């Protein structure tokens, strides 16, 4: 019942799940993680071309739970940039942004930033439900499946090991309210001895038996529906399946220790920690292999699972994953970003350094804009030119949404502070176009127009 209510919540909320509610998204929708995934995707495209040179049909990249399309935009922009820079032959690609909620797909289709990719035939949208997955493409080439922040909302089963014995944790839901919101439902776990074998399925029972033998006293979640979906998707991809996803969870068995009971998080919807380690063990039992970000205490774990793909035939893919995950990758970036938001006002030099580290992330620029603008007085031309270059890069990562920080306005203020009035005027006008009417934006349009000797526009 809990997960059916959760699904209904997303269907009712549509894009408002992120625009109006508390569902987090920056952690897996920023320029750093998009660039990292694009590096892995380019590696797969190079490996695919090496194995079958000259094929003209594309390798498909399928994003699950694309939501607002922000990651979609950042990923495609990063991948195109990497392709332009790469000296190696690569297969063509086609990207399919999927979601189980029709309103989200409509929202994505209407975003002007994504329109060029659609018009060029490199992006399309399609429905996809991981609880009953049917891939929106038939191909004998490898398929890359991106699963950011979606596996934590697919119902797992709960177990615990006590004194070397496996127990099932059955879920009981309690609420005193006739039609409660998700955050008004209490989740309780009741220990029970399961039948043996638990599932009568060699893969699922194999993971459980491994945990029963290796774990100390702890509770854990088995992502049974994710594993079943992975197996079904592998059957639909004769050319091989590469899954790449990030979520809160654990991807090493050493992290599954001394848990009293599974934790359910409430943020409008509900979610749980993802057991990437269990998914990886299931993939291996299916004849596949996996890659994981290093074990660490962090709010994000990233893992990749390969089925039907020869490990030795994917050197560029594997190399790219290792290169972008360690020693400083998307997991570390988010931890750094959270700390950076609490920092004291920064110097211009510090702002520029952090923007480079972020791969010119527009959201980070929104956090740093006030510090940057305070340092604009008495700049020498060399530093001013560096700032203008930074703003040019930041502009390429802006994905305007109906709510959220007005990055266009922040860029306009920075340019106005450097007396770049024509450029500032253009950005204030973009602010009005992208984010709607604003007294501040109209006021600054007038200031720029006046500075440019256009008093009629300034008074309009």
DOKE-297877 format. One record per residue (C-alpha): residue number from 1; residue in one letter; x, y, z. Coordinates in nm, 3 decimals, padded with zeros to 5 digits. Layout:
! residues N
[NUM; "a"; [X; Y; Z]];
...
! end
This chain:
! residues 460
[1; "x"; [00.000; 00.000; 00.000]];
[2; "x"; [00.278; 00.244; 00.091]];
[3; "x"; [00.441; 00.222; -00.250]];
[4; "x"; [00.110; 00.244; -00.435]];
[5; "x"; [00.037; 00.566; -00.243]];
[6; "x"; [00.386; 00.688; -00.328]];
[7; "x"; [00.331; 00.624; -00.698]];
[8; "x"; [-00.004; 00.802; -00.684]];
[9; "x"; [00.161; 01.098; -00.514]];
[10; "x"; [00.407; 01.137; -00.803]];
[11; "x"; [00.130; 01.103; -01.058]];
[12; "x"; [-00.078; 01.370; -00.886]];
[13; "x"; [00.218; 01.604; -00.833]];
[14; "x"; [00.369; 01.578; -01.182]];
[15; "x"; [00.655; 01.829; -01.223]];
[16; "x"; [00.533; 01.990; -00.900]];
[17; "x"; [00.705; 01.708; -00.710]];
[18; "x"; [01.026; 01.905; -00.763]];
[19; "x"; [00.895; 02.254; -00.835]];
[20; "x"; [00.655; 02.285; -00.541]];
[21; "x"; [00.737; 02.000; -00.303]];
[22; "x"; [01.043; 01.883; -00.115]];
[23; "x"; [01.173; 01.606; -00.342]];
[24; "x"; [01.548; 01.666; -00.373]];
[25; "x"; [01.700; 01.689; -00.720]];
[26; "x"; [02.027; 01.888; -00.721]];
[27; "x"; [02.227; 01.592; -00.592]];
[28; "x"; [02.172; 01.406; -00.923]];
[29; "x"; [02.094; 01.704; -01.149]];
[30; "x"; [02.408; 01.915; -01.154]];
[31; "x"; [02.681; 01.981; -01.407]];
[32; "x"; [02.938; 01.761; -01.230]];
[33; "x"; [02.736; 01.440; -01.230]];
[34; "x"; [02.605; 01.508; -01.580]];
[35; "x"; [02.962; 01.543; -01.712]];
[36; "x"; [03.071; 01.227; -01.529]];
[37; "x"; [02.788; 01.023; -01.678]];
[38; "x"; [02.856; 01.173; -02.021]];
[39; "x"; [03.218; 01.056; -01.995]];
[40; "x"; [03.097; 00.701; -01.926]];
[41; "x"; [02.847; 00.724; -02.213]];
[42; "x"; [03.117; 00.842; -02.452]];
[43; "x"; [03.329; 00.547; -02.341]];
[44; "x"; [03.044; 00.313; -02.431]];
[45; "x"; [02.999; 00.483; -02.769]];
[46; "x"; [03.371; 00.441; -02.842]];
[47; "x"; [03.366; 00.075; -02.734]];
[48; "x"; [03.057; 00.010; -02.948]];
[49; "x"; [03.224; 00.163; -03.253]];
[50; "x"; [03.541; -00.038; -03.191]];
[51; "x"; [03.341; -00.363; -03.182]];
[52; "x"; [03.121; -00.285; -03.484]];
[53; "x"; [03.287; -00.010; -03.689]];
[54; "x"; [03.081; 00.176; -03.943]];
[55; "x"; [02.733; 00.098; -03.814]];
[56; "x"; [02.500; 00.392; -03.865]];
[57; "x"; [02.219; 00.297; -03.626]];
[58; "x"; [02.261; 00.462; -03.286]];
[59; "x"; [02.335; 00.332; -02.940]];
[60; "x"; [02.038; 00.421; -02.721]];
[61; "x"; [02.069; 00.596; -02.387]];
[62; "x"; [01.749; 00.565; -02.183]];
[63; "x"; [01.692; 00.782; -01.877]];
[64; "x"; [01.442; 00.653; -01.622]];
[65; "x"; [01.228; 00.895; -01.418]];
[66; "x"; [01.350; 01.199; -01.611]];
[67; "x"; [01.118; 01.425; -01.411]];
[68; "x"; [01.173; 01.789; -01.509]];
[69; "x"; [01.440; 01.708; -01.768]];
[70; "x"; [01.716; 01.901; -01.596]];
[71; "x"; [01.963; 01.612; -01.589]];
[72; "x"; [01.859; 01.533; -01.947]];
[73; "x"; [01.966; 01.880; -02.061]];
[74; "x"; [02.293; 01.888; -01.866]];
[75; "x"; [02.389; 01.538; -01.982]];
[76; "x"; [02.319; 01.604; -02.349]];
[77; "x"; [02.508; 01.934; -02.342]];
[78; "x"; [02.806; 01.765; -02.174]];
[79; "x"; [02.804; 01.465; -02.409]];
[80; "x"; [02.797; 01.683; -02.720]];
[81; "x"; [03.087; 01.888; -02.586]];
[82; "x"; [03.289; 01.572; -02.514]];
[83; "x"; [03.211; 01.429; -02.856]];
[84; "x"; [03.338; 01.750; -03.019]];
[85; "x"; [03.664; 01.717; -02.825]];
[86; "x"; [03.717; 01.343; -02.865]];
[87; "x"; [03.973; 01.223; -03.122]];
[88; "x"; [03.835; 00.867; -03.116]];
[89; "x"; [03.571; 00.717; -03.346]];
[90; "x"; [03.239; 00.666; -03.173]];
[91; "x"; [02.893; 00.533; -03.243]];
[92; "x"; [02.604; 00.773; -03.286]];
[93; "x"; [02.355; 00.799; -03.000]];
[94; "x"; [01.987; 00.856; -02.942]];
[95; "x"; [01.861; 00.964; -02.599]];
[96; "x"; [01.517; 00.868; -02.469]];
[97; "x"; [01.390; 01.053; -02.162]];
[98; "x"; [01.129; 00.835; -01.993]];
[99; "x"; [00.896; 00.867; -01.699]];
[100; "x"; [00.594; 00.687; -01.559]];
[101; "x"; [00.407; 01.018; -01.520]];
[102; "x"; [00.268; 01.157; -01.851]];
[103; "x"; [00.271; 01.516; -01.721]];
[104; "x"; [00.647; 01.497; -01.674]];
[105; "x"; [00.699; 01.388; -02.033]];
[106; "x"; [00.484; 01.675; -02.156]];
[107; "x"; [00.685; 01.916; -01.940]];
[108; "x"; [01.012; 01.791; -02.092]];
[109; "x"; [00.882; 01.815; -02.448]];
[110; "x"; [00.794; 02.182; -02.394]];
[111; "x"; [01.131; 02.295; -02.257]];
[112; "x"; [01.295; 02.530; -02.510]];
[113; "x"; [01.645; 02.425; -02.397]];
[114; "x"; [01.573; 02.069; -02.510]];
[115; "x"; [01.408; 02.162; -02.840]];
[116; "x"; [01.733; 02.164; -03.046]];
[117; "x"; [01.808; 01.804; -02.943]];
[118; "x"; [01.456; 01.698; -03.042]];
[119; "x"; [01.477; 01.877; -03.378]];
[120; "x"; [01.812; 01.714; -03.452]];
[121; "x"; [01.662; 01.369; -03.385]];
[122; "x"; [01.883; 01.293; -03.086]];
[123; "x"; [01.616; 01.317; -02.814]];
[124; "x"; [01.270; 01.170; -02.775]];
[125; "x"; [01.041; 01.094; -02.481]];
[126; "x"; [00.853; 00.776; -02.393]];
[127; "x"; [00.674; 00.617; -02.097]];
[128; "x"; [00.858; 00.358; -01.890]];
[129; "x"; [00.749; 00.191; -01.567]];
[130; "x"; [01.025; -00.004; -01.394]];
[131; "x"; [00.765; -00.212; -01.211]];
[132; "x"; [00.663; -00.355; -01.551]];
[133; "x"; [00.946; -00.246; -01.780]];
[134; "x"; [00.911; -00.247; -02.155]];
[135; "x"; [01.199; -00.064; -02.321]];
[136; "x"; [01.081; 00.193; -02.579]];
[137; "x"; [01.339; 00.067; -02.830]];
[138; "x"; [01.427; -00.258; -03.006]];
[139; "x"; [01.796; -00.287; -03.092]];
[140; "x"; [02.082; -00.533; -03.100]];
[141; "x"; [02.328; -00.262; -02.996]];
[142; "x"; [02.418; -00.192; -02.631]];
[143; "x"; [02.165; 00.010; -02.431]];
[144; "x"; [02.266; 00.243; -02.149]];
[145; "x"; [02.004; 00.288; -01.878]];
[146; "x"; [02.034; 00.586; -01.640]];
[147; "x"; [01.855; 00.538; -01.307]];
[148; "x"; [01.925; 00.843; -01.093]];
[149; "x"; [01.711; 00.884; -00.782]];
[150; "x"; [01.447; 00.633; -00.890]];
[151; "x"; [01.546; 00.300; -00.737]];
[152; "x"; [01.485; 00.440; -00.387]];
[153; "x"; [01.112; 00.458; -00.471]];
[154; "x"; [01.072; 00.098; -00.592]];
[155; "x"; [00.938; -00.135; -00.322]];
[156; "x"; [01.208; -00.354; -00.164]];
[157; "x"; [01.170; -00.644; 00.082]];
[158; "x"; [01.314; -00.611; 00.432]];
[159; "x"; [01.517; -00.870; 00.621]];
[160; "x"; [01.753; -00.897; 00.911]];
[161; "x"; [02.022; -01.136; 01.023]];
[162; "x"; [02.035; -01.216; 01.395]];
[163; "x"; [02.286; -01.465; 01.537]];
[164; "x"; [02.347; -01.600; 01.188]];
[165; "x"; [01.979; -01.661; 01.113]];
[166; "x"; [01.774; -01.485; 00.847]];
[167; "x"; [01.440; -01.325; 00.936]];
[168; "x"; [01.186; -01.141; 00.725]];
[169; "x"; [01.075; -00.794; 00.839]];
[170; "x"; [00.707; -00.762; 00.754]];
[171; "x"; [00.571; -00.410; 00.711]];
[172; "x"; [00.282; -00.276; 00.916]];
[173; "x"; [00.134; 00.066; 00.834]];
[174; "x"; [-00.042; 00.272; 01.101]];
[175; "x"; [-00.231; 00.602; 01.093]];
[176; "x"; [-00.512; 00.759; 01.292]];
[177; "x"; [-00.622; 00.962; 00.989]];
[178; "x"; [-00.878; 00.808; 00.747]];
[179; "x"; [-00.703; 00.934; 00.432]];
[180; "x"; [-00.352; 01.021; 00.547]];
[181; "x"; [-00.070; 01.186; 00.359]];
[182; "x"; [00.240; 00.975; 00.323]];
[183; "x"; [00.413; 01.160; 00.606]];
[184; "x"; [00.116; 01.079; 00.834]];
[185; "x"; [00.170; 00.704; 00.799]];
[186; "x"; [00.391; 00.526; 01.052]];
[187; "x"; [00.590; 00.228; 00.926]];
[188; "x"; [00.657; -00.058; 01.165]];
[189; "x"; [00.854; -00.377; 01.102]];
[190; "x"; [00.757; -00.713; 01.253]];
[191; "x"; [01.006; -01.000; 01.258]];
[192; "x"; [00.896; -01.333; 01.110]];
[193; "x"; [01.065; -01.652; 00.996]];
[194; "x"; [01.037; -01.674; 00.617]];
[195; "x"; [00.973; -01.996; 00.423]];
[196; "x"; [01.284; -02.152; 00.274]];
[197; "x"; [01.363; -02.097; -00.001]];
[198; "x"; [01.222; -01.749; 00.039]];
[199; "x"; [01.149; -01.680; -00.328]];
[200; "x"; [01.207; -02.001; -00.516]];
[201; "x"; [01.421; -01.791; -00.749]];
[202; "x"; [01.790; -01.877; -00.788]];
[203; "x"; [01.904; -01.515; -00.817]];
[204; "x"; [01.703; -01.364; -00.532]];
[205; "x"; [01.762; -01.659; -00.300]];
[206; "x"; [02.130; -01.659; -00.393]];
[207; "x"; [02.173; -01.300; -00.275]];
[208; "x"; [01.987; -01.375; 00.049]];
[209; "x"; [02.195; -01.685; 00.120]];
[210; "x"; [02.513; -01.489; 00.062]];
[211; "x"; [02.402; -01.219; 00.306]];
[212; "x"; [02.291; -01.473; 00.564]];
[213; "x"; [02.636; -01.631; 00.553]];
[214; "x"; [02.840; -01.310; 00.550]];
[215; "x"; [02.653; -01.044; 00.748]];
[216; "x"; [02.664; -00.991; 01.121]];
[217; "x"; [02.361; -00.879; 01.316]];
[218; "x"; [02.192; -00.617; 01.097]];
[219; "x"; [01.878; -00.531; 00.907]];
[220; "x"; [01.893; -00.476; 00.531]];
[221; "x"; [01.675; -00.419; 00.227]];
[222; "x"; [01.668; -00.649; -00.073]];
[223; "x"; [01.567; -00.452; -00.388]];
[224; "x"; [01.373; -00.749; -00.524]];
[225; "x"; [01.164; -00.548; -00.772]];
[226; "x"; [01.473; -00.370; -00.904]];
[227; "x"; [01.647; -00.704; -00.958]];
[228; "x"; [01.342; -00.848; -01.135]];
[229; "x"; [01.322; -00.537; -01.356]];
[230; "x"; [01.695; -00.560; -01.434]];
[231; "x"; [01.655; -00.920; -01.544]];
[232; "x"; [01.356; -00.835; -01.762]];
[233; "x"; [01.536; -00.542; -01.923]];
[234; "x"; [01.838; -00.763; -01.990]];
[235; "x"; [01.611; -00.999; -02.179]];
[236; "x"; [01.502; -00.706; -02.397]];
[237; "x"; [01.858; -00.596; -02.481]];
[238; "x"; [02.034; -00.865; -02.686]];
[239; "x"; [02.320; -00.624; -02.748]];
[240; "x"; [02.383; -00.584; -02.377]];
[241; "x"; [02.263; -00.354; -02.100]];
[242; "x"; [02.468; -00.103; -01.901]];
[243; "x"; [02.287; 00.049; -01.601]];
[244; "x"; [02.431; 00.361; -01.439]];
[245; "x"; [02.263; 00.524; -01.142]];
[246; "x"; [02.314; 00.734; -00.834]];
[247; "x"; [02.105; 00.739; -00.518]];
[248; "x"; [02.128; 00.745; -00.142]];
[249; "x"; [02.229; 00.396; -00.037]];
[250; "x"; [02.518; 00.159; 00.006]];
[251; "x"; [02.721; -00.016; -00.261]];
[252; "x"; [02.967; -00.218; -00.049]];
[253; "x"; [02.882; -00.500; 00.190]];
[254; "x"; [03.092; -00.335; 00.461]];
[255; "x"; [02.831; -00.058; 00.480]];
[256; "x"; [02.554; -00.305; 00.574]];
[257; "x"; [02.632; -00.327; 00.944]];
[258; "x"; [02.446; -00.287; 01.271]];
[259; "x"; [02.124; -00.147; 01.123]];
[260; "x"; [01.835; -00.182; 01.368]];
[261; "x"; [01.567; -00.150; 01.100]];
[262; "x"; [01.529; 00.007; 00.755]];
[263; "x"; [01.481; 00.384; 00.746]];
[264; "x"; [01.194; 00.538; 00.550]];
[265; "x"; [01.248; 00.904; 00.452]];
[266; "x"; [00.960; 01.147; 00.401]];
[267; "x"; [00.992; 01.441; 00.161]];
[268; "x"; [00.644; 01.476; 00.019]];
[269; "x"; [00.696; 01.129; -00.124]];
[270; "x"; [00.878; 00.848; 00.057]];
[271; "x"; [01.203; 00.672; -00.022]];
[272; "x"; [01.450; 00.423; 00.124]];
[273; "x"; [01.820; 00.355; 00.096]];
[274; "x"; [01.915; 00.159; -00.216]];
[275; "x"; [02.111; -00.163; -00.169]];
[276; "x"; [02.342; -00.129; -00.471]];
[277; "x"; [02.558; -00.405; -00.329]];
[278; "x"; [02.266; -00.648; -00.349]];
[279; "x"; [02.186; -00.540; -00.705]];
[280; "x"; [02.550; -00.595; -00.797]];
[281; "x"; [02.551; -00.944; -00.644]];
[282; "x"; [02.237; -01.027; -00.840]];
[283; "x"; [02.398; -00.899; -01.160]];
[284; "x"; [02.697; -01.125; -01.101]];
[285; "x"; [02.469; -01.426; -01.045]];
[286; "x"; [02.314; -01.341; -01.385]];
[287; "x"; [02.659; -01.354; -01.544]];
[288; "x"; [02.718; -00.979; -01.537]];
[289; "x"; [02.953; -00.748; -01.351]];
[290; "x"; [02.940; -00.418; -01.167]];
[291; "x"; [03.135; -00.102; -01.087]];
[292; "x"; [03.091; 00.114; -00.777]];
[293; "x"; [03.202; 00.446; -00.637]];
[294; "x"; [03.440; 00.395; -00.345]];
[295; "x"; [03.307; 00.312; 00.000]];
[296; "x"; [03.259; 00.630; 00.201]];
[297; "x"; [03.016; 00.806; 00.432]];
[298; "x"; [02.821; 01.022; 00.188]];
[299; "x"; [02.470; 01.116; 00.080]];
[300; "x"; [02.520; 00.968; -00.266]];
[301; "x"; [02.640; 00.635; -00.400]];
[302; "x"; [02.689; 00.562; -00.771]];
[303; "x"; [02.698; 00.215; -00.925]];
[304; "x"; [02.694; 00.059; -01.268]];
[305; "x"; [02.575; -00.289; -01.365]];
[306; "x"; [02.652; -00.465; -01.693]];
[307; "x"; [02.455; -00.758; -01.832]];
[308; "x"; [02.529; -00.928; -02.162]];
[309; "x"; [02.843; -00.718; -02.208]];
[310; "x"; [03.196; -00.858; -02.219]];
[311; "x"; [03.400; -00.673; -01.959]];
[312; "x"; [03.716; -00.698; -02.168]];
[313; "x"; [03.536; -00.540; -02.465]];
[314; "x"; [03.453; -00.220; -02.275]];
[315; "x"; [03.791; -00.068; -02.184]];
[316; "x"; [03.686; 00.292; -02.256]];
[317; "x"; [03.366; 00.255; -02.052]];
[318; "x"; [03.545; 00.108; -01.753]];
[319; "x"; [03.829; 00.358; -01.772]];
[320; "x"; [03.585; 00.649; -01.787]];
[321; "x"; [03.392; 00.525; -01.482]];
[322; "x"; [03.709; 00.494; -01.274]];
[323; "x"; [03.839; 00.832; -01.393]];
[324; "x"; [03.524; 01.031; -01.310]];
[325; "x"; [03.442; 00.862; -00.978]];
[326; "x"; [03.780; 00.877; -00.806]];
[327; "x"; [03.950; 01.046; -00.636]];
[328; "x"; [03.706; 01.340; -00.668]];
[329; "x"; [03.378; 01.280; -00.844]];
[330; "x"; [03.005; 01.349; -00.820]];
[331; "x"; [02.979; 01.193; -00.473]];
[332; "x"; [03.249; 01.423; -00.335]];
[333; "x"; [03.118; 01.723; -00.528]];
[334; "x"; [02.781; 01.713; -00.356]];
[335; "x"; [02.941; 01.688; -00.011]];
[336; "x"; [03.162; 01.984; -00.102]];
[337; "x"; [02.867; 02.180; -00.239]];
[338; "x"; [02.671; 02.134; 00.083]];
[339; "x"; [02.967; 02.266; 00.283]];
[340; "x"; [03.030; 02.553; 00.042]];
[341; "x"; [02.678; 02.689; 00.090]];
[342; "x"; [02.764; 02.750; 00.456]];
[343; "x"; [03.085; 02.938; 00.380]];
[344; "x"; [03.153; 03.302; 00.459]];
[345; "x"; [03.152; 03.550; 00.167]];
[346; "x"; [03.416; 03.447; -00.081]];
[347; "x"; [03.669; 03.637; -00.288]];
[348; "x"; [03.635; 03.666; -00.666]];
[349; "x"; [03.926; 03.425; -00.709]];
[350; "x"; [03.760; 03.169; -00.483]];
[351; "x"; [03.429; 03.203; -00.666]];
[352; "x"; [03.598; 03.141; -00.999]];
[353; "x"; [03.787; 02.838; -00.866]];
[354; "x"; [03.471; 02.680; -00.729]];
[355; "x"; [03.285; 02.744; -01.052]];
[356; "x"; [03.559; 02.564; -01.244]];
[357; "x"; [03.535; 02.270; -01.002]];
[358; "x"; [03.158; 02.261; -01.058]];
[359; "x"; [03.198; 02.256; -01.436]];
[360; "x"; [03.030; 02.596; -01.441]];
[361; "x"; [02.717; 02.474; -01.264]];
[362; "x"; [02.444; 02.739; -01.283]];
[363; "x"; [02.296; 02.649; -00.946]];
[364; "x"; [02.633; 02.697; -00.779]];
[365; "x"; [02.667; 03.031; -00.954]];
[366; "x"; [02.335; 03.128; -00.797]];
[367; "x"; [02.485; 03.053; -00.454]];
[368; "x"; [02.805; 03.248; -00.529]];
[369; "x"; [02.657; 03.543; -00.719]];
[370; "x"; [02.634; 03.782; -00.423]];
[371; "x"; [02.997; 03.717; -00.322]];
[372; "x"; [03.110; 03.761; -00.681]];
[373; "x"; [02.916; 04.084; -00.725]];
[374; "x"; [03.061; 04.231; -00.405]];
[375; "x"; [03.408; 04.191; -00.552]];
[376; "x"; [03.342; 04.367; -00.882]];
[377; "x"; [03.470; 04.710; -00.776]];
[378; "x"; [03.814; 04.810; -00.906]];
[379; "x"; [03.877; 04.495; -01.108]];
[380; "x"; [04.165; 04.496; -01.349]];
[381; "x"; [04.074; 04.403; -01.706]];
[382; "x"; [04.236; 04.059; -01.690]];
[383; "x"; [04.017; 03.949; -01.397]];
[384; "x"; [03.710; 04.113; -01.553]];
[385; "x"; [03.769; 03.917; -01.873]];
[386; "x"; [03.801; 03.597; -01.668]];
[387; "x"; [03.467; 03.667; -01.500]];
[388; "x"; [03.300; 03.733; -01.834]];
[389; "x"; [03.436; 03.403; -01.961]];
[390; "x"; [03.301; 03.228; -01.653]];
[391; "x"; [02.958; 03.379; -01.708]];
[392; "x"; [02.964; 03.255; -02.067]];
[393; "x"; [03.030; 02.899; -01.943]];
[394; "x"; [02.766; 02.923; -01.668]];
[395; "x"; [02.509; 03.034; -01.925]];
[396; "x"; [02.547; 02.700; -02.103]];
[397; "x"; [02.427; 02.509; -01.793]];
[398; "x"; [02.114; 02.715; -01.724]];
[399; "x"; [01.791; 02.515; -01.736]];
[400; "x"; [01.520; 02.767; -01.645]];
[401; "x"; [01.230; 02.635; -01.440]];
[402; "x"; [00.908; 02.808; -01.337]];
[403; "x"; [01.036; 02.835; -00.979]];
[404; "x"; [01.387; 02.850; -00.843]];
[405; "x"; [01.683; 03.087; -00.862]];
[406; "x"; [01.679; 03.341; -01.144]];
[407; "x"; [02.026; 03.277; -01.283]];
[408; "x"; [01.968; 03.505; -01.579]];
[409; "x"; [01.905; 03.799; -01.345]];
[410; "x"; [02.219; 03.713; -01.142]];
[411; "x"; [02.430; 03.710; -01.461]];
[412; "x"; [02.276; 04.044; -01.560]];
[413; "x"; [02.369; 04.200; -01.224]];
[414; "x"; [02.726; 04.076; -01.258]];
[415; "x"; [02.760; 04.222; -01.606]];
[416; "x"; [02.597; 04.547; -01.497]];
[417; "x"; [02.851; 04.571; -01.213]];
[418; "x"; [03.128; 04.557; -01.475]];
[419; "x"; [02.959; 04.826; -01.689]];
[420; "x"; [02.879; 04.576; -01.963]];
[421; "x"; [02.542; 04.737; -02.022]];
[422; "x"; [02.443; 04.582; -02.358]];
[423; "x"; [02.515; 04.230; -02.229]];
[424; "x"; [02.349; 04.304; -01.895]];
[425; "x"; [02.039; 04.433; -02.072]];
[426; "x"; [02.014; 04.113; -02.277]];
[427; "x"; [02.029; 03.900; -01.961]];
[428; "x"; [01.769; 04.106; -01.775]];
[429; "x"; [01.543; 04.062; -02.075]];
[430; "x"; [01.608; 03.686; -02.067]];
[431; "x"; [01.514; 03.693; -01.699]];
[432; "x"; [01.176; 03.839; -01.790]];
[433; "x"; [01.132; 03.587; -02.073]];
[434; "x"; [01.233; 03.280; -01.870]];
[435; "x"; [01.108; 03.359; -01.522]];
[436; "x"; [00.819; 03.597; -01.585]];
[437; "x"; [00.745; 03.957; -01.475]];
[438; "x"; [00.967; 04.097; -01.203]];
[439; "x"; [00.990; 04.449; -01.067]];
[440; "x"; [01.364; 04.410; -01.013]];
[441; "x"; [01.423; 04.287; -01.366]];
[442; "x"; [01.214; 04.567; -01.519]];
[443; "x"; [01.400; 04.821; -01.304]];
[444; "x"; [01.737; 04.693; -01.421]];
[445; "x"; [01.626; 04.688; -01.783]];
[446; "x"; [01.552; 05.058; -01.735]];
[447; "x"; [01.891; 05.126; -01.574]];
[448; "x"; [02.072; 04.955; -01.861]];
[449; "x"; [01.868; 05.136; -02.122]];
[450; "x"; [01.939; 05.470; -01.954]];
[451; "x"; [02.312; 05.391; -01.936]];
[452; "x"; [02.300; 05.316; -02.309]];
[453; "x"; [02.131; 05.646; -02.387]];
[454; "x"; [01.791; 05.494; -02.448]];
[455; "x"; [01.565; 05.688; -02.211]];
[456; "x"; [01.238; 05.595; -02.386]];
[457; "x"; [01.311; 05.224; -02.323]];
[458; "x"; [01.417; 05.306; -01.967]];
[459; "x"; [01.081; 05.472; -01.895]];
[460; "x"; [00.874; 05.195; -02.064]];
! end
